[in-house]
Amino acid sequence: MKQSKSANPFDQWSELLELWHGLVDVEDKRFYQLLAKRFNRPTVELGIGDGRVAATVAPDYGVDFSPVMLEKCRKRLGTSCPYLIEADLKLYHLPERAGFSYAPLNTISHIEPNDRETVFRTILQNTKPGGYFAFDTIVPDLDKIKMRDRAQIYRGRTNSFAIYEVSEVKSYERQEFVLHGIIESIAPNGEVTGKRYFPELSFFYMFPEQIRSLVERTGWQIESVWGDFDETPLTEESRMQIWLLKHPESR
Ligand SMILES: C[S@@+](CC[C@H](N)C(=O)[O-])C[C@H]1O[C@@H](n2cnc3c(N)ncnc32)[C@H](O)[C@@H]1O
């Protein structure tokens, strides 16, 4: 597959994600907005991307390691843009500790398994005692992951472009697949005039028991675990897992 080169694949994916999110509405914005209202400020979005969720939640800070994403976020949010910090989640440092941090849209699943503990400890250090951290990711369905291996999945279209995604299993042991993005250009007569390929994006899926062990090892308390943005509890049928963690008051 022909691909363009970048140190950080999210720099290029920012364009595809922007087009995709213009076509599909993810129902996470209102959920994080309601959580943010429940907890003390400052509110921080971790992996803020182009500000898709931040436009609704209005956090005080946004952290991301992709300069292109951050630039798109500045453009989208204009004068209401939060204070942006370009940093890796392994080692970011906020000017003040957060009352509530949140990481939407599987951000946590893009972190290398060896870095996960460091990231969760770094978030804890950047959170006030008694403060909260929420994130969501998929509940892996191994049959679906196997079935979709290397298949081209249609994600949406307009009159001038169509978006596809291919997920390719790299390792069942490491629980890793990579995502390839494709944008097809479409002429007014419907003919496909070009294809652009986006670089591999790693995705490390985690089962709920692995997340439970990770959050306990890194000093967080589990406040709630949901299976959907309407706050239904996580069950064996859930397709996603949403975790709300609390910084223990005593630390
Ligand atoms: C799936 S996007 C989500 C963007 C945005 N939160 C949203 O919901 O639309 C994941 C974002 O996290 C950022 N990200 C991924 N891993 C990161 C890391 N280790 N450190 C900092 N940012 C990271 C990416 O650059 C990207 O903007």
The ligand as a Gaussian input file, in Angstrom:
#p B3LYP/6-31G(d) Opt

LIG

0 1
 C       -8.735000       9.176000      18.199000
 S       -8.087000      10.784000      18.312000
 C       -9.277000      11.582000      19.340000
 C       -9.283000      13.070000      19.169000
 C      -10.369000      13.816000      19.965000
 N      -10.221000      13.577000      21.398000
 C      -11.754000      13.357000      19.529000
 O      -12.407000      12.684000      20.319000
 O      -12.156000      13.665000      18.410000
 C       -6.727000      10.522000      19.438000
 C       -5.919000      11.776000      19.711000
 O       -4.971000      11.485000      20.742000
 C       -3.699000      11.951000      20.364000
 N       -2.726000      11.023000      20.989000
 C       -2.619000       9.685000      20.781000
 N       -1.621000       9.174000      21.527000
 C       -1.086000      10.220000      22.220000
 C       -0.011000      10.341000      23.136000
 N        0.723000       9.275000      23.502000
 N        0.264000      11.553000      23.646000
 C       -0.469000      12.657000      23.280000
 N       -1.495000      12.604000      22.403000
 C       -1.798000      11.402000      21.872000
 C       -3.670000      11.928000      18.846000
 O       -2.757000      12.847000      18.307000
 C       -5.122000      12.273000      18.518000
 O       -5.311000      13.654000      18.383000

